[in-house]
């Protein structure tokens, strides 16, 4: 699939230049407040929750860049769904003793609210599907788009992911020691070698095209998922098979984008691969910019598309020519995913 346009709402408020980043000093990276008044009537926007605003802003910005009025299909992934609206509804349910409840928060609490709102704004009745598969959510949306194109059911597919974390959900997850308590700087996330990571959120959308065009960012060659692999050898075997199916080997990969998140146990897998398989490869991490959440791999694909198009890394590392980019991410060492991106 050719990546024709992008839309991204993340904790990085100004990330058009890959070398510019916003630093955080907390374990909760909040996405920038999205201004959607360009696309939505302010009265309608006022009733939208944060994740809906993030998703709508990313999707509409993507469609605007593509110069396309309507897609042929919409697929997206989310793991948490609309947490804010769910929390507000449940809180009112208790406080008001289950009486005199306004339906707005309940209606907007379902996981497919974001993709549904996008369809309403675009005034399209096309195929629309939201996947809620935890760490596989975004990749499932990508695979659905690939199948739609292979079956000639769609030529342009709007594919994306969106997840949010609220103060309440952050406190609950923090009880499980998922997040670091002392974060001096998000850019120093990987130097602490301690348990925990930093929470993140965001919305990223891509307009995928079946045919090539002049302004394409990159080509998404393939995507795959595997569940709870036993040991690093099983992971290496899956990576080799994945590349082999696409006529490549490890030697053909120029850049590795890994899912390191600063947790000493989580990052052990990536460290083993860097020592054994990727030792001579340029490897970069991305979760110091967006934080950790189940669909963060969408941010990784956004980053890979920009790297492929601009031939520039978001660091001082130098690579002569960037052709093939491999994205490897896992969520809590349960959901493992691979994406293969090639420059146009």
C-alpha positions as CSV (number, residue, x, y, z in Angstrom):
1,X,0.0,0.0,0.0
2,X,1.3,3.4,-0.9
3,X,1.2,6.0,1.9
4,X,-0.2,9.0,0.2
5,X,-0.9,11.4,3.2
6,X,-0.5,11.5,7.0
7,X,-2.2,13.0,10.0
8,X,-0.7,12.9,13.5
9,X,-1.8,14.3,16.9
10,X,0.7,13.3,19.5
11,X,2.6,14.7,22.6
12,X,5.0,16.4,20.2
13,X,3.3,19.7,19.4
14,X,5.7,20.7,16.6
15,X,7.2,17.6,15.0
16,X,7.2,18.6,11.4
17,X,11.0,18.6,11.6
18,X,12.2,15.2,12.7
19,X,15.0,16.8,14.8
20,X,12.6,18.9,16.9
21,X,11.1,17.4,20.0
22,X,9.2,18.4,23.1
23,X,10.7,17.1,26.3
24,X,8.5,16.0,29.3
25,X,9.3,15.6,33.0
26,X,6.5,13.4,34.0
27,X,5.4,9.8,33.4
28,X,2.3,10.9,31.5
29,X,2.7,12.3,28.0
30,X,-0.5,14.0,27.0
31,X,-1.2,14.7,23.3
32,X,-1.4,18.2,22.2
33,X,-4.9,19.7,22.2
34,X,-6.2,19.4,18.7
35,X,-7.9,22.5,17.1
36,X,-10.6,21.0,14.9
37,X,-12.6,24.2,14.3
38,X,-11.1,24.2,10.8
39,X,-13.0,21.0,10.1
40,X,-15.9,21.0,12.6
41,X,-18.6,23.4,13.7
42,X,-17.5,24.8,17.1
43,X,-20.9,23.8,18.6
44,X,-20.4,20.2,17.6
45,X,-16.7,20.2,18.6
46,X,-17.7,21.4,22.1
47,X,-19.5,18.1,22.7
48,X,-16.7,15.9,21.6
49,X,-14.4,14.1,24.0
50,X,-10.6,14.4,23.7
51,X,-10.0,11.1,21.8
52,X,-12.7,12.0,19.3
53,X,-11.1,15.4,18.7
54,X,-7.7,13.8,18.3
55,X,-9.0,11.2,15.9
56,X,-11.0,13.7,13.9
57,X,-8.1,16.2,13.7
58,X,-5.6,13.5,12.5
59,X,-8.1,12.0,10.0
60,X,-9.3,15.3,8.5
61,X,-5.7,16.7,8.3
62,X,-4.7,13.5,6.5
63,X,-7.6,13.8,4.0
64,X,-6.8,17.5,3.5
65,X,-3.2,16.7,2.6
66,X,-4.3,14.1,0.2
67,X,-6.7,16.4,-1.5
68,X,-9.4,13.7,-1.4
69,X,-13.0,14.3,-0.6
70,X,-14.0,10.8,0.6
71,X,-12.1,7.5,1.0
72,X,-13.4,4.2,-0.2
73,X,-13.1,2.6,3.2
74,X,-12.2,3.5,6.8
75,X,-10.4,1.1,9.1
76,X,-8.9,2.0,12.5
77,X,-7.7,0.4,15.7
78,X,-8.0,1.3,19.4
79,X,-7.4,-0.6,22.6
80,X,-8.7,1.7,25.3
81,X,-11.5,3.4,23.3
82,X,-13.2,6.5,24.6
83,X,-12.0,6.3,28.3
84,X,-12.9,9.9,29.2
85,X,-16.5,9.6,28.2
86,X,-16.8,6.2,29.7
87,X,-15.5,7.5,33.0
88,X,-17.8,10.6,33.0
89,X,-20.8,8.4,32.3
90,X,-20.0,5.9,35.1
91,X,-19.3,8.7,37.5
92,X,-22.7,10.3,36.8
93,X,-24.3,6.9,37.1
94,X,-23.1,6.7,40.7
95,X,-23.5,10.3,41.7
96,X,-27.1,10.6,40.3
97,X,-28.2,7.2,41.6
98,X,-28.8,6.0,38.0
99,X,-31.4,8.7,37.3
100,X,-31.6,11.8,35.0
101,X,-28.6,10.7,33.0
102,X,-27.7,12.5,29.7
103,X,-27.1,10.1,26.9
104,X,-24.2,12.0,25.3
105,X,-21.4,10.5,27.3
106,X,-22.8,7.0,26.9
107,X,-23.2,7.4,23.1
108,X,-19.6,8.7,22.8
109,X,-18.1,6.0,25.0
110,X,-18.2,3.2,22.5
111,X,-14.9,2.2,20.8
112,X,-16.1,2.9,17.2
113,X,-17.2,6.4,18.0
114,X,-14.1,8.0,16.4
115,X,-14.4,6.2,13.1
116,X,-18.1,6.9,13.1
117,X,-17.7,10.6,13.7
118,X,-15.1,10.7,10.9
119,X,-17.6,9.1,8.5
120,X,-20.3,11.6,9.5
121,X,-18.0,14.6,8.9
122,X,-16.9,13.2,5.5
123,X,-20.5,12.4,4.7
124,X,-19.6,9.0,3.5
125,X,-21.4,5.6,3.8
126,X,-18.4,3.5,2.9
127,X,-17.0,0.4,4.7
128,X,-16.1,1.4,8.2
129,X,-14.5,-1.0,10.8
130,X,-12.8,-0.5,14.1
131,X,-10.6,-3.2,15.6
132,X,-10.2,-3.6,19.4
133,X,-7.5,-6.2,19.7
134,X,-5.2,-4.6,22.4
135,X,-1.6,-4.5,21.0
136,X,-2.8,-5.9,17.7
137,X,-5.5,-3.2,17.1
138,X,-3.6,-1.0,14.6
139,X,-2.0,-3.9,12.7
140,X,-5.4,-5.5,12.4
141,X,-6.7,-2.3,10.7
142,X,-3.8,-2.4,8.4
143,X,-4.4,-6.0,7.4
144,X,-8.0,-5.2,6.8
145,X,-7.0,-2.4,4.4
146,X,-4.6,-4.7,2.6
147,X,-7.4,-7.3,2.1
148,X,-9.8,-4.7,0.9
149,X,-7.3,-3.5,-1.8
150,X,-6.4,-7.1,-2.8
151,X,-10.0,-7.9,-3.3
152,X,-10.5,-4.7,-5.3
153,X,-13.1,-3.5,-2.9
154,X,-11.3,-0.2,-2.2
155,X,-8.6,2.0,-3.9
156,X,-8.2,4.6,-1.2
157,X,-8.4,3.5,2.5
158,X,-8.2,5.8,5.5
159,X,-6.3,3.8,8.1
160,X,-5.5,4.9,11.6
161,X,-5.3,4.4,15.4
162,X,-6.3,6.4,18.4
163,X,-5.9,5.9,22.1
164,X,-6.1,8.1,25.2
165,X,-5.2,7.8,28.8
166,X,-7.1,9.8,31.5
167,X,-6.0,10.8,35.0
168,X,-8.2,8.0,36.4
169,X,-6.9,5.2,34.1
170,X,-3.3,6.5,34.7
171,X,-3.7,6.1,38.4
172,X,-5.2,2.6,38.1
173,X,-2.4,1.4,35.7
174,X,0.2,3.1,37.9
175,X,-0.8,0.7,40.8
176,X,0.6,-2.1,38.7
177,X,4.0,-0.5,38.6
178,X,3.7,0.0,34.8
179,X,5.1,3.6,34.9
180,X,8.2,5.1,36.4
181,X,7.7,7.4,39.4
182,X,10.8,9.6,38.9
183,X,11.2,10.8,35.3
184,X,13.8,13.5,35.1
185,X,13.4,13.9,31.3
186,X,11.6,11.9,28.6
187,X,14.7,12.0,26.5
188,X,16.6,10.2,29.2
189,X,14.0,7.4,29.4
190,X,16.5,4.6,28.3
191,X,19.3,5.6,30.6
192,X,17.6,4.6,33.9
193,X,17.5,0.8,33.4
194,X,14.6,0.5,35.9
195,X,11.1,-1.0,36.0
196,X,8.3,1.0,34.3
197,X,7.8,3.3,31.4
198,X,5.9,6.5,30.6
199,X,2.2,6.6,29.6
200,X,1.3,8.0,26.2
201,X,-1.6,8.7,23.9
202,X,-2.3,10.0,20.4
203,X,-4.0,9.5,17.1
204,X,-2.4,8.8,13.7
205,X,-4.1,8.4,10.3
206,X,-2.8,7.4,6.9
207,X,-4.4,7.6,3.5
208,X,-3.4,4.3,1.8
209,X,-3.5,4.2,-2.0
210,X,-3.6,1.1,-4.1
211,X,-1.7,3.0,-6.9
212,X,1.4,5.0,-6.8
213,X,1.4,8.8,-7.0
214,X,4.0,11.5,-7.2
215,X,3.8,12.6,-3.6
216,X,3.7,9.3,-1.8
217,X,5.6,9.1,1.5
218,X,6.6,5.4,1.4
219,X,5.2,1.9,0.6
220,X,3.9,-0.3,3.3
221,X,5.0,-3.7,2.0
222,X,3.7,-6.1,4.7
223,X,2.5,-6.4,8.3
224,X,2.3,-9.4,10.6
225,X,1.5,-10.2,14.2
226,X,2.5,-13.0,16.6
227,X,1.4,-13.8,20.1
228,X,3.6,-14.7,23.1
229,X,6.7,-16.0,21.3
230,X,8.8,-18.3,23.5
231,X,12.3,-16.8,23.7
232,X,14.4,-14.6,21.4
233,X,15.1,-17.5,18.9
234,X,11.3,-17.7,18.1
235,X,11.3,-13.9,17.5
236,X,14.4,-14.1,15.2
237,X,12.7,-16.9,13.3
238,X,9.6,-14.9,12.8
239,X,11.6,-11.9,11.6
240,X,13.6,-14.0,9.1
241,X,10.4,-15.6,7.7
242,X,8.6,-12.3,7.5
243,X,11.5,-10.8,5.5
244,X,11.9,-13.9,3.4
245,X,8.3,-13.9,2.4
246,X,8.9,-10.4,1.0
247,X,12.1,-11.3,-0.9
248,X,14.4,-9.7,1.7
249,X,16.8,-10.7,4.4
250,X,18.2,-8.9,7.5
251,X,21.1,-7.6,5.3
252,X,18.6,-5.7,3.1
253,X,17.2,-3.7,6.1
254,X,18.7,-0.2,6.5
255,X,16.9,1.1,9.6
256,X,15.3,-0.7,12.5
257,X,12.6,1.1,14.5
258,X,12.2,-0.6,17.8
259,X,9.6,-0.4,20.5
260,X,11.8,0.2,23.5
261,X,10.0,1.9,26.3
262,X,12.5,2.2,29.1
263,X,11.3,-0.7,31.2
264,X,14.2,-3.0,31.9
265,X,12.2,-6.2,31.4
266,X,10.4,-4.9,28.3
267,X,13.6,-3.8,26.6
268,X,15.5,-7.0,27.2
269,X,14.0,-8.5,24.0
270,X,15.2,-5.6,21.9
271,X,18.7,-5.6,23.5
272,X,19.1,-9.3,22.6
273,X,18.1,-8.7,19.0
274,X,20.5,-5.8,18.8
275,X,23.3,-7.9,20.0
276,X,22.6,-11.0,17.8
277,X,20.7,-9.8,14.7
278,X,20.7,-6.1,14.4
279,X,24.3,-5.4,15.6
280,X,25.4,-3.7,12.4
281,X,22.1,-1.9,11.8
282,X,20.9,1.6,12.5
283,X,18.4,1.2,15.3
284,X,16.2,4.0,16.7
285,X,13.5,4.1,19.4
286,X,10.3,6.3,19.4
287,X,8.4,5.9,22.6
288,X,10.4,8.7,24.3
289,X,8.3,11.0,22.0
290,X,4.8,9.4,22.2
291,X,4.9,7.3,25.3
292,X,3.7,3.7,25.7
293,X,0.2,2.7,24.7
294,X,-1.2,-0.3,22.8
295,X,-1.4,1.4,19.4
296,X,1.8,3.3,19.5
297,X,3.1,1.4,16.5
298,X,0.9,3.7,14.4
299,X,3.3,6.5,15.5
300,X,6.2,4.3,14.5
301,X,4.7,3.9,11.0
302,X,4.3,7.7,10.8
303,X,7.9,8.1,11.7
304,X,9.1,5.5,9.2
305,X,7.1,7.1,6.4
306,X,8.7,10.5,7.1
307,X,12.2,8.9,7.3
308,X,11.7,7.1,4.0
309,X,10.4,10.3,2.2
310,X,12.9,12.8,3.7
311,X,15.9,10.4,4.0
312,X,16.5,11.8,7.4
313,X,16.7,10.3,10.9
314,X,15.4,12.1,14.0
315,X,18.9,11.9,15.5
316,X,22.5,12.5,14.7
317,X,22.9,9.1,13.2
318,X,23.8,9.2,9.5
319,X,22.6,6.7,6.9
320,X,23.6,7.1,3.3
321,X,20.6,5.7,1.6
322,X,17.4,4.5,3.4
323,X,15.5,2.0,1.4
324,X,14.0,-0.6,3.7
325,X,12.7,0.1,7.3
326,X,11.7,-2.6,9.6
327,X,9.4,-1.8,12.6
328,X,9.4,-4.2,15.4
329,X,7.3,-3.6,18.5
330,X,5.8,-5.6,21.3
331,X,3.2,-4.6,23.9
332,X,4.0,-6.1,27.4
333,X,5.8,-9.0,25.6
334,X,2.5,-10.4,24.6
335,X,1.5,-8.8,21.3
336,X,4.4,-8.7,18.9
337,X,4.2,-6.9,15.5
338,X,6.3,-6.3,12.4
339,X,5.8,-3.7,9.7
340,X,8.0,-3.5,6.6
341,X,8.3,0.0,4.9
342,X,10.1,0.8,1.7
343,X,11.0,4.2,0.3
344,X,9.4,5.0,-3.0
